[in-house]
Amino acid sequence: MDYRDFIMWEMASRDTIDFKKVYVDMADDLIAGLLLSQIVYWHLPSKETGRTKLRVEKEGHYWIAKDRTEWHKEIRISPKQYDRAIKILVNRDLVEIKKFKFNGMPTIHIRLKFEVFLAILEHFLEQNAEKNGFEPYSPMGIPQRSIPELPKGEFPNSPKVNSRIDLSGILLTENTD
């Protein structure tokens, strides 16, 4: 593989994890934040259908049914890292775990405790908004960045360099002074 092949592979790769930094803040741990991010992913509706991705319903809730070894395939954490991370999330009351049978085998099931999760998330979003100059919420409830009044065409911290990748995958950089 040469540099051009690497750039093309990188641009086309779908082997990614949507990992919000606030989840690390909420868990106060990198691996637990990564696990929380993936638990949130599973609890979100499918982009294609708008329906839940979860299929296991027990005690009036939908659950993720995964063995501790299955998390490696998704987010590259070991069973030992999972054990430590899930303990953190349970202790912070962000998730609930219970053992139920799944495919005839006792399996740990995980559910996000949305009420607690949303309260803690709101706290951290407000805290980060104050530190980073964001308005905590727009009327739609989505954090918004305060945009300073600048003369037309000026952006803070913007270098005067035009960087782009052309269709062949070669990085092009030219000075625009």
Salt bridges, closest charged atoms under 4 A:
ASP18 OD2 - LYS20 NZ 2.95
ASP28 OD2 - ARG92 NH2 3.79
ASP29 OD1 - ARG84 NH2 2.69
GLU59 OE1 - LYS98 NZ 2.75
GLU74 OE2 - LYS66 NZ 2.49
ASP83 OD2 - ARG68 NH2 2.54
ASP93 OD1 - LYS113 NZ 2.48
GLU96 OE2 - LYS98 NZ 3.76
GLU96 OE1 - ARG111 NE 2.77
GLU174 OE1 - ARG164 NH1 3.29
